[in-house]
Amino acid sequence: METGRIITSGIIRAQDARVKLARLLARLGHNEEIPYPDISTKAKAQVFTGLDMEKLHAEKQEFLETVVPVWLDIAEEREKSYPVEYLD
């Protein structure tokens, strides 16, 4: 629900910015269509914003292979000291 609110807010702000930009440009005598980047898909938006997804995926994989196992070992060791009660 919160994610939807944030996305909706972003869309409204972008639309408002486009309207204000169009008005400003019209006042300055520019009456041609304004080219906007194609961000119609997640992949296109990532390319436009300069995200190197291949690098990010590699970094995530390294994190999963190096950091997460250490965290799991620490958690397992810590949880050995937890009292466990079994109910019949």
BELCOR-V990514 format. One record per pair of residues at least 6 apart in sequence whose ideal C-beta (glycine too) atoms are under 6 Angstrom apart, sorted by the first residue. I is the first residue (numbers start at 1). J is the second residue. If there is no record, write none. Layout:
I|J + I|J
This chain:
37|48 + 38|44 + 39|45 + 39|48 + 46|53
